[in-house]
Amino acid sequence: MRSDLAVSTDWVWERIKEGEPLFFIELRHPGDVDYAVRRVRGALRVDFDDAKRHLPELPRDRLVVVCSGLPNDEPALELAAFLTENGVTARVLAGGVAEYLEAGLPADEVKAARDMTRSRGE
């Protein structure tokens, strides 16, 4: 597997601060139940097969960062390698979506999840 494709949240944050346009893919897995309250801002949320189908639409002029719902996820590395082999500059965020959110990188709040949490009194 291509561990050279893995990058840290600090690496991503530096690129964001420098104004580099990034494109995020939030890799989902078949059967995942989505309880997320926050998501990677602007990310394309797809499973592995859907990401491959979106290949013609992915930007060739900016870096694609794959963030998995699972830390140290092999499918995320496989997807980044597939994208790279097909002309898309791609990296994998080490630690996945959890690390992204914990680092305070730009995120969108999921309104439905927020409303559900508030209605339970939390």
C-alpha positions as CSV (number, residue, x, y, z in Angstrom):
1,M,0.0,0.0,0.0
2,R,1.2,3.6,-0.7
3,S,1.7,5.0,2.7
4,D,3.6,7.9,1.0
5,L,0.1,9.2,0.1
6,A,-0.8,9.8,3.8
7,V,-0.7,13.4,5.1
8,S,-1.4,14.9,8.5
9,T,-4.0,17.5,9.6
10,D,-1.1,20.0,10.1
11,W,-0.1,19.4,6.4
12,V,-3.7,20.0,5.3
13,W,-4.1,23.1,7.5
14,E,-1.0,24.6,6.1
15,R,-2.4,24.3,2.6
16,I,-5.7,25.8,3.6
17,K,-3.9,28.7,5.2
18,E,-1.8,29.2,2.1
19,G,-5.1,29.4,0.1
20,E,-4.5,26.3,-1.9
21,P,-7.8,25.0,-3.3
22,L,-8.4,21.5,-2.0
23,F,-11.1,19.1,-3.0
24,F,-12.2,16.6,-0.2
25,I,-13.7,13.2,-0.6
26,E,-15.3,11.8,2.6
27,L,-15.1,8.1,2.0
28,R,-18.1,6.2,3.2
29,H,-18.5,2.4,3.5
30,P,-21.4,0.3,2.4
31,G,-23.8,-0.2,5.4
32,D,-22.4,2.8,7.3
33,V,-25.0,4.5,9.5
34,D,-24.5,8.2,9.5
35,Y,-24.8,9.8,12.9
36,A,-22.5,12.7,12.1
37,V,-23.2,16.1,13.6
38,R,-20.3,17.7,11.6
39,R,-18.8,16.8,8.2
40,V,-15.8,17.8,6.2
41,R,-16.8,21.2,4.6
42,G,-17.8,20.8,1.0
43,A,-16.7,17.2,0.7
44,L,-18.0,14.7,-1.8
45,R,-19.5,12.0,0.4
46,V,-19.2,8.7,-1.5
47,D,-18.3,5.0,-1.1
48,F,-15.4,3.5,-2.9
49,D,-17.3,2.4,-6.0
50,D,-19.1,5.7,-6.4
51,A,-15.8,7.6,-6.1
52,K,-14.4,5.6,-9.0
53,R,-17.5,6.4,-11.0
54,H,-17.0,10.2,-10.3
55,L,-13.4,10.0,-11.7
56,P,-14.2,12.0,-14.8
57,E,-15.7,14.8,-12.7
58,L,-12.9,15.1,-10.2
59,P,-10.7,18.2,-10.5
60,R,-7.3,17.8,-12.2
61,D,-6.2,21.3,-11.2
62,R,-6.2,20.8,-7.4
63,L,-5.3,18.4,-4.7
64,V,-7.9,15.8,-3.7
65,V,-7.8,14.8,0.0
66,V,-9.5,11.5,0.9
67,C,-10.9,11.4,4.4
68,S,-12.2,8.1,5.7
69,G,-14.8,7.5,8.3
70,L,-12.3,5.0,9.8
71,P,-8.8,6.0,10.9
72,N,-6.0,4.2,9.1
73,D,-8.4,2.9,6.5
74,E,-6.9,0.8,3.7
75,P,-9.7,1.6,1.3
76,A,-8.9,5.3,1.6
77,L,-5.2,4.5,0.6
78,E,-6.5,2.3,-2.2
79,L,-8.7,5.1,-3.5
80,A,-5.9,7.7,-3.3
81,A,-3.6,5.3,-5.2
82,F,-6.3,4.7,-7.8
83,L,-6.9,8.4,-8.3
84,T,-3.2,9.1,-8.6
85,E,-2.8,6.4,-11.2
86,N,-5.6,8.0,-13.1
87,G,-4.3,11.5,-13.3
88,V,-5.7,13.0,-10.1
89,T,-3.3,14.3,-7.5
90,A,-4.6,12.7,-4.3
91,R,-3.6,12.2,-0.7
92,V,-5.2,10.5,2.4
93,L,-5.7,12.3,5.6
94,A,-4.1,10.2,8.4
95,G,-6.7,9.6,11.1
96,G,-9.6,10.2,8.8
97,V,-12.6,12.4,9.4
98,A,-12.2,12.1,13.2
99,E,-8.7,13.7,13.1
100,Y,-10.0,16.3,10.6
101,L,-12.8,17.4,13.0
102,E,-10.6,17.2,16.1
103,A,-8.0,19.5,14.4
104,G,-10.7,22.1,14.0
105,L,-10.5,22.1,10.2
106,P,-13.4,23.7,8.3
107,A,-16.6,21.6,8.8
108,D,-20.3,21.9,8.1
109,E,-22.8,21.2,10.8
110,V,-25.5,18.7,9.9
111,K,-28.8,20.4,10.7
112,A,-30.8,17.2,11.1
113,A,-28.3,15.8,13.6
114,R,-28.2,19.1,15.5
115,D,-31.9,19.3,15.8
116,M,-32.2,15.7,16.9
117,T,-29.5,16.3,19.6
118,R,-31.3,19.4,20.8
119,S,-34.7,17.7,21.0
120,R,-33.2,15.0,23.3
121,G,-32.0,17.8,25.6
122,E,-28.3,17.3,25.2
